[in-house]
Amino acid sequence: MGLLGGLHLGEVEVMVGAIENSVQDVVLDDNAARNKAKQLGLTVTGTLGVLLRARNIGIISDLEQEIAKLRANGMYLTDELVRKILT
């Protein structure tokens, strides 16, 4: 069990840091953390959203390869989510 109602310290620090520094956008992947950030009025994107933006502006060329790297390093991503991002 994580800290603070299921949230991990790093997730809480991201939200607190964003609020303290008047930053609107945060990157969080965990659903509980994403929901809490939205309750706090923050705009949330996840790792896949960052990769999608990077591809769209030409920073990366092969989104599927980058997703495979994430999976190979232990990030759990549903096939449905990956299909949605790739289309």
LOVEX-811903 format. One record per residue (C-alpha): residue number from 1; residue in three letters; x, z negated, y negated. Coordinates in pm, 1 decimal. Each point is the difference from the previous one (the first is absolute). Layout:
! LOVEX-811903
num: NUM&residuo: ALA&xx: X&zz: Z&yy: Y
...
***
This chain:
! LOVEX-811903
num: 1&residuo: MET&xx: 0.0&zz: 0.0&yy: 0.0
num: 2&residuo: GLY&xx: 131.0&zz: 89.5&yy: -340.5
num: 3&residuo: LEU&xx: -6.4&zz: -201.5&yy: -314.7
num: 4&residuo: LEU&xx: -281.7&zz: -42.8&yy: -248.5
num: 5&residuo: GLY&xx: -305.8&zz: 90.1&yy: 201.0
num: 6&residuo: GLY&xx: 165.8&zz: 252.4&yy: 225.0
num: 7&residuo: LEU&xx: 220.3&zz: 158.9&yy: -264.0
num: 8&residuo: HIS&xx: 376.0&zz: -2.4&yy: 31.9
num: 9&residuo: LEU&xx: 222.5&zz: -125.4&yy: -278.3
num: 10&residuo: GLY&xx: 133.0&zz: 349.4&yy: -78.9
num: 11&residuo: GLU&xx: -352.1&zz: 135.7&yy: -42.7
num: 12&residuo: VAL&xx: -93.0&zz: -286.6&yy: -231.2
num: 13&residuo: GLU&xx: 320.3&zz: 52.9&yy: -200.3
num: 14&residuo: VAL&xx: -86.8&zz: 367.9&yy: -48.7
num: 15&residuo: MET&xx: -340.6&zz: -92.8&yy: -141.4
num: 16&residuo: VAL&xx: 124.0&zz: -285.7&yy: -217.9
num: 17&residuo: GLY&xx: 288.0&zz: 211.7&yy: -128.3
num: 18&residuo: ALA&xx: -235.6&zz: 284.0&yy: -85.1
num: 19&residuo: ILE&xx: -233.1&zz: -228.4&yy: -191.8
num: 20&residuo: GLU&xx: 281.9&zz: -181.4&yy: -181.3
num: 21&residuo: ASN&xx: 159.1&zz: 328.5&yy: -104.3
num: 22&residuo: SER&xx: -323.2&zz: 183.5&yy: -84.1
num: 23&residuo: VAL&xx: 55.8&zz: 252.9&yy: 277.9
num: 24&residuo: GLN&xx: -321.2&zz: 157.9&yy: 126.5
num: 25&residuo: ASP&xx: 116.4&zz: 178.3&yy: 317.5
num: 26&residuo: VAL&xx: 132.9&zz: -170.4&yy: 312.8
num: 27&residuo: VAL&xx: 110.2&zz: 123.4&yy: 342.0
num: 28&residuo: LEU&xx: -145.1&zz: -202.8&yy: 287.2
num: 29&residuo: ASP&xx: -81.6&zz: 100.2&yy: 356.6
num: 30&residuo: ASP&xx: -165.6&zz: -307.9&yy: 149.7
num: 31&residuo: ASN&xx: -381.3&zz: 11.3&yy: -31.3
num: 32&residuo: ALA&xx: -38.8&zz: -364.3&yy: -102.0
num: 33&residuo: ALA&xx: 263.2&zz: 41.2&yy: -271.9
num: 34&residuo: ARG&xx: -154.8&zz: 325.6&yy: -118.7
num: 35&residuo: ASN&xx: -342.3&zz: -163.1&yy: -25.2
num: 36&residuo: LYS&xx: 135.1&zz: -299.4&yy: -193.9
num: 37&residuo: ALA&xx: 190.7&zz: 229.0&yy: -238.7
num: 38&residuo: LYS&xx: -317.0&zz: 198.7&yy: -67.6
num: 39&residuo: GLN&xx: -188.5&zz: -326.0&yy: -66.1
num: 40&residuo: LEU&xx: 266.6&zz: -79.0&yy: -257.5
num: 41&residuo: GLY&xx: -62.9&zz: 334.1&yy: -169.9
num: 42&residuo: LEU&xx: 316.1&zz: 171.3&yy: 120.1
num: 43&residuo: THR&xx: 16.1&zz: 361.5&yy: 113.1
num: 44&residuo: VAL&xx: 133.3&zz: 21.7&yy: 354.5
num: 45&residuo: THR&xx: 177.9&zz: 271.5&yy: 190.7
num: 46&residuo: GLY&xx: 176.8&zz: -24.2&yy: 332.3
num: 47&residuo: THR&xx: 323.1&zz: 133.9&yy: 139.8
num: 48&residuo: LEU&xx: -170.8&zz: 319.4&yy: 113.3
num: 49&residuo: GLY&xx: -143.2&zz: 48.6&yy: -347.4
num: 50&residuo: VAL&xx: 348.8&zz: -27.4&yy: -146.0
num: 51&residuo: LEU&xx: 129.9&zz: 256.7&yy: 249.7
num: 52&residuo: LEU&xx: -289.6&zz: 234.2&yy: -75.7
num: 53&residuo: ARG&xx: 72.7&zz: -18.4&yy: -372.2
num: 54&residuo: ALA&xx: 369.6&zz: 57.5&yy: 67.7
num: 55&residuo: ARG&xx: -82.0&zz: 314.1&yy: 197.3
num: 56&residuo: ASN&xx: -240.3&zz: 123.4&yy: -264.7
num: 57&residuo: ILE&xx: 265.4&zz: -19.1&yy: -270.4
num: 58&residuo: GLY&xx: 275.6&zz: 145.2&yy: 217.7
num: 59&residuo: ILE&xx: 207.9&zz: -308.8&yy: 76.4
num: 60&residuo: ILE&xx: -52.8&zz: 42.2&yy: 374.8
num: 61&residuo: SER&xx: -87.4&zz: 318.6&yy: 182.0
num: 62&residuo: ASP&xx: -107.8&zz: -110.2&yy: 348.0
num: 63&residuo: LEU&xx: -266.3&zz: -271.3&yy: -17.5
num: 64&residuo: GLU&xx: -57.4&zz: 6.2&yy: 375.3
num: 65&residuo: GLN&xx: 369.4&zz: -69.5&yy: 64.1
num: 66&residuo: GLU&xx: -1.5&zz: -294.7&yy: -241.9
num: 67&residuo: ILE&xx: -307.3&zz: -145.2&yy: 171.9
num: 68&residuo: ALA&xx: 173.3&zz: 38.8&yy: 337.1
num: 69&residuo: LYS&xx: 295.0&zz: -198.4&yy: -137.3
num: 70&residuo: LEU&xx: -232.3&zz: -280.7&yy: -107.7
num: 71&residuo: ARG&xx: -157.7&zz: -10.7&yy: 344.4
num: 72&residuo: ALA&xx: 339.4&zz: 8.9&yy: 170.1
num: 73&residuo: ASN&xx: 98.3&zz: -303.5&yy: -204.3
num: 74&residuo: GLY&xx: -304.6&zz: -197.7&yy: 108.4
num: 75&residuo: MET&xx: -263.3&zz: 68.7&yy: -265.0
num: 76&residuo: TYR&xx: -342.1&zz: 15.4&yy: 159.8
num: 77&residuo: LEU&xx: -204.0&zz: 295.1&yy: -122.9
num: 78&residuo: THR&xx: -317.3&zz: 119.0&yy: 165.8
num: 79&residuo: ASP&xx: -16.8&zz: 362.8&yy: 102.9
num: 80&residuo: GLU&xx: -315.7&zz: 32.8&yy: -209.4
num: 81&residuo: LEU&xx: 177.2&zz: -119.9&yy: -315.3
num: 82&residuo: VAL&xx: 296.3&zz: 230.2&yy: 61.2
num: 83&residuo: ARG&xx: -232.6&zz: 298.4&yy: 50.5
num: 84&residuo: LYS&xx: -180.3&zz: -86.7&yy: -323.9
num: 85&residuo: ILE&xx: 326.4&zz: -17.5&yy: -196.3
num: 86&residuo: LEU&xx: 132.3&zz: 323.7&yy: 147.7
num: 87&residuo: THR&xx: -313.5&zz: 201.0&yy: -88.1
***
